Amino acid sequence: MSIEWAAGLFEGEGYIRKFSPLKHDYSVHIKMTDLDILERFEEMFGGTIKRRPLTAAHHKPIWDWRLGTKAKVKNFLLLMLPHFGYRRTYLAQNLLDAMDAC
């Protein structure tokens, strides 16, 4: 898999999260039903995959890939940044700026 593939997947399915401005707690996530895709993502970038609780018995399992250390999140965003669209670039750059200010 390529960085471009990963950036496209993250652009469509992922999200960037800053939990607390005081704790400097950051993470990136992808939630989806396709475990095999998240396993490929995990092979490329590390992180962890956890199964989310089902909201209804007839729903497919939902998996959550998470990367949660500051250094790994920063490295991930720097790799992805050249391949993001405008909106995701804006969010990623704001988080990177906040990380550098800490």
Stockholm file with secondary structure:
# STOCKHOLM 1.0

chainA/1-102         MSIEWAAGLFEGEGYIRKFSPLKHDYSVHIKMTDLDILERFEEMFGGTIKRRPLTAAHHKPIWDWRLGTKAKVKNFLLLMLPHFGYRRTYLAQNLLDAMDAC
#=GR chainA/1-102 SS CCHHHHHHHHHHHEEEEEEETTTTEEEEEEEESCHHHHHHHHHHHCCEEEEECCSSTTSCCEEEEEECSHHHHHHHHHHHGGGCCHHHHHHHHHHHHHHHHC
#=GC SS_cons         CCHHHHHHHHHHHEEEEEEETTTTEEEEEEEESCHHHHHHHHHHHCCEEEEECCSSTTSCCEEEEEECSHHHHHHHHHHHGGGCCHHHHHHHHHHHHHHHHC
//
